Amino acid sequence: MINNGVVNTGSGDVTVSGTVMGSNNTVGSPPPMPSVDVPVLHDLPASRPIGVITVLPEETKAVLDLFDVGRPDPTIDAKTGVRYYEWTVRDVPVVVTRTAERANRSAVVAAQNLRAHCDPATVVLVGIAAGLRVDEPGYSLGDVVVATEILYYDDRKLELDGDHYRPHELRTHVAVRNAVNAFFTEYGEPFRLSAATPDGRGRRSRVHFGKIASGEAVFARGYDGALEYIRRFDPKVLGVETEAGGVGQEFMEHPAAEGGPSGWLVVRGFSDDGMGRSEADRATACKNAAAVLELLLPYLQGQR
């Protein structure tokens, strides 16, 4: 018979009056198990911020104007000079940065910089776009589209008989899509922006759930070749812009790792119809897109 020690598996004491037989003689008592009525507390991680990317100065100003306790001083990257404005809006931490240039290539870098800086839960591209259907009933300049899908239309083959487009789609993480679904469940789709904002912002504007098209081209007044192609290819596309494809591509090639679900979202106000714009419509579209961002923040943070 071999005895290698005495182990107490209960919560009481064990008294040994004789010799404990066997090699490496020990007497052990494990720590008492916690009562099922006493919760075990763990340190909860701090909430990950919502990252915001803007491109134009008026887009950036419209977003920074959401800060209700004064505009924060930026954190400036010593090597690149990239500025990050960090504050809290509706109890949600927000980090805002701006691309160095327009177009998708610079948007890729901005998304990479933002993710390296603060590991945001979601990156939201906020600003303006051309509205493809603003001349139809139910749509108008100043309306806002919230997009979880991007049609990157600008891949094409140039032939003697014209340009042959080869579009492909990018979709965000399902967690972001579900947050946006909850948002529109609450407010309706489409909904009047003035009815949802405390200050009645965007009185004649609606907020739509749709798809955005992205490419490198900037359309000259009177040119409608690519725009007409996009309308025919996918009627769900509501707007066209030049940066969302880069943000979507960055997330496709570098999905979130240990930080959990992470994705992108596009919030764009319609500043023109693709054939030209006025400064008044541009400013209104920027402000309306920023107002929709503010409404979305609690949903993207998982608070609602």
Protein Blocks (a to p, Z undefined) as FASTA:
>chain_A
ZZebjcdfbfbdcddfbdcedehiacddddddddfklccddddddddddddddfbfmlmm
mmmmmpmnbpadddddfklopacddddeehiacdddddfbgcjklmmmmmmmmmmmnopa
bdcdedddddfklmbghiaehiacddfbdcdfkbccddfkbccdddddddddfklmmmmm
mmmmmnopaddfklmpmnlpaklbccddddddddfbdcdehiaklmmmmmmmmmmbmbdc
fklmmmmmmmmmmccfklopaddddddddfbgoiaccfklmmmmmmmmmmmmmmmmmmmn
opZZ
